[in-house]
Amino acid sequence: MPAPTAPKRKKKKKSVLKRIRQTEHRTTINRRNKVRLRQQIKKFRRALEAGNFAEAQQLLRPTLSLIDKSIQKGILHQNTADRYKSRLTLRYNALLASSRSSST
């Protein structure tokens, strides 16, 4: 009975190795963009929950802009981004209304 031999491995082609490198590079870029988006939304939500109108006012435009850029980069789907923007804007407007009513 012959001794078992190790299974043969195919040598990877140059194009396969290049695709692996490209995938790793794109993965890091996508992860970085996704983390940046999540952090910005969390920062804006914290300002809204704290009732800090001045900080929320400063963070509104950059947050909505980053959400729009995330659509273009393929991080978020259009409908998901619209839902985020709608909910964040509603909460911002509620904070705006409460700050106006308390100041009068």
Secondary structure as GFF3:
##gff-version 3
##sequence-region A 1 104
A	DSSP	alpha_helix	14	50	.	.	.	ID=ss1
A	DSSP	alpha_helix	53	73	.	.	.	ID=ss2
A	DSSP	alpha_helix	78	103	.	.	.	ID=ss3
###
